[in-house]
Amino acid sequence: MKIRMCQQMSGSRGDGQTWPPIGGTLVVGDGEGAALCAAGIATPVAEDPPVEIRTAAKVEAAATVTTPTAAPTRSARQGKA
């Protein structure tokens, strides 16, 4: 979970890293993030959606247009050649 700090925390985190300043962001576990947000120490930050990297092959495949086939003629529908 990504959070944005609303308060400055003193000391270091459990992993030895320092806390980010007010307005700084941090990625934490869901439980820790929920607890920090519930305490008013941080707010959740929407994570960026995944970005699709399009290669030339994907662009060419997307640009390929298939031509619809004509509807069968009446004689073809009735089994006549």
MODAKA-V223894 format. One record per run of one state. SS is the DSSP state (A for helix, B for strand, O for the rest). FROM is the first residue (numbers start at 1). TO is the last residue. If there is no record, write none. Layout:
SS_FROM_TO, SS_FROM_TO
//
This chain:
O_1_1, B_2_5, O_6_11, B_12_12, O_13_17, B_18_18, O_19_24, B_25_27, O_28_29, A_30_38, O_39_41, B_42_44, O_45_55, A_56_63, O_64_73, A_74_77, O_78_81
//
